């Protein structure tokens, strides 16, 4: 009986686990990065939503969305990066990122909106972290 209860608690906790989310603002363009699961070592799918003004504002039909995650070189460890040109899927953009190892990764998100204006967002993620501090930078 105790094993069954512990098993149900474990299954419930996995079902309640949050994914990843980070939000940034730049010159009137709001970007939200998210994943249905917590980011981890290996392959990860990241969704990028773009809105005018704030989250929930007019959806931006960007011409190009690119993302680069990188970990700077450190003693005994080479520079690492993973980048992708995001593909449009149902009003947002999806990117595939491969994290070579656990740790803190910095990112740069590059957006060219429908008018050709360029936007750049910077942030960082700790693998295994559910979400960011939601700084609007």
C-alpha positions in Angstrom: 0.0 0.0 0.0 2.8 2.4 0.9 4.6 1.8 -2.4 1.3 2.6 -4.3 0.9 5.8 -2.4 4.5 6.9 -3.0 4.2 5.9 -6.6 1.0 8.0 -7.0 2.7 11.0 -5.3 5.7 10.6 -7.7 3.5 10.4 -10.8 1.5 13.5 -9.6 4.7 15.5 -9.0 5.9 14.8 -12.5 2.5 15.7 -13.9 2.7 19.1 -12.0 6.2 19.9 -13.1 6.5 23.2 -14.9 8.3 23.9 -18.1 10.7 26.7 -18.8 9.6 30.4 -19.5 11.5 33.7 -19.9 10.2 37.0 -21.0 12.0 40.0 -22.5 11.0 43.4 -23.9 12.9 45.5 -26.4 11.7 48.8 -28.0 8.0 47.8 -27.9 8.4 44.2 -28.9 7.7 41.5 -26.2 9.3 38.1 -26.6 8.4 35.1 -24.5 10.6 31.9 -24.7 9.1 28.8 -23.3 9.3 25.0 -23.3 6.7 22.5 -22.2 9.4 20.8 -20.1 12.3 22.1 -17.9 15.4 22.6 -20.1 18.0 19.9 -19.7 21.1 18.5 -21.2 20.5 17.2 -24.8 17.8 18.1 -27.3 15.2 20.8 -26.3 12.4 22.4 -28.2 11.9 26.1 -27.4 8.9 28.2 -28.5 9.2 31.9 -29.1 6.1 34.1 -29.0 6.3 37.7 -30.2 3.8 40.5 -29.4 3.6 44.2 -29.7 3.7 46.1 -26.4 3.2 43.2 -24.0 2.3 39.5 -23.7 -1.2 39.2 -25.2 -0.7 42.2 -27.5 -0.9 42.0 -31.3 1.0 38.9 -32.6 4.1 39.8 -34.7 4.6 38.0 -37.9 8.4 38.3 -38.0 10.4 37.7 -41.1 13.2 36.0 -39.2 13.8 34.6 -35.7 17.2 33.2 -34.7 18.5 32.0 -31.4 21.9 31.2 -30.1 22.7 29.6 -26.7 26.3 29.5 -25.6 28.6 28.7 -22.7 31.8 30.7 -22.6 35.2 29.0 -22.5 36.4 28.2 -19.0 39.6 26.6 -17.6 39.6 23.0 -18.9 36.4 23.5 -20.9 36.0 24.8 -24.5 33.4 27.3 -25.7 30.1 25.6 -26.6 27.1 26.8 -28.6 23.9 25.7 -30.1 21.9 27.8 -32.5 18.9 27.5 -34.8 16.8 29.5 -37.2 13.3 29.2 -35.7 10.5 27.9 -37.8 7.0 29.5 -37.8 4.4 27.2 -36.3 0.8 28.4 -35.6 1.6 32.1 -35.0 4.8 31.5 -33.0 8.2 30.2 -33.7 9.9 26.9 -32.7 13.6 26.3 -32.3 15.6 23.1 -31.5 18.6 23.6 -29.2 21.0 20.9 -28.0 22.7 21.7 -24.7 26.0 19.8 -24.6 26.2 19.8 -20.8 24.5 21.0 -17.6 25.2 24.5 -16.3 24.3 28.1 -17.0 23.9 29.0 -20.7 23.6 32.5 -22.1 21.3 33.2 -25.0 20.8 35.8 -27.7 17.5 36.0 -29.6 17.6 37.9 -32.9 14.3 39.1 -34.5 13.6 40.8 -37.8 10.0 42.0 -37.7 7.6 42.3 -40.6 8.9 45.8 -41.4 12.5 44.7 -41.4 13.4 46.3 -38.0 16.0 44.3 -36.0 15.6 43.4 -32.3 18.1 41.6 -30.0 17.4 40.0 -26.6 19.9 38.6 -24.2 19.4 36.3 -21.2 20.6 33.2 -19.5 19.2 29.9 -18.3 20.3 27.4 -15.8 19.5 23.9 -17.0 16.9 22.2 -14.7 15.4 25.6 -13.7 11.7 25.9 -14.3 11.6 29.6 -15.2 13.5 32.8 -15.1 13.2 35.8 -12.8 11.1 37.4 -15.6 13.3 40.5 -15.9 12.1 42.7 -18.7 15.3 43.6 -20.5 
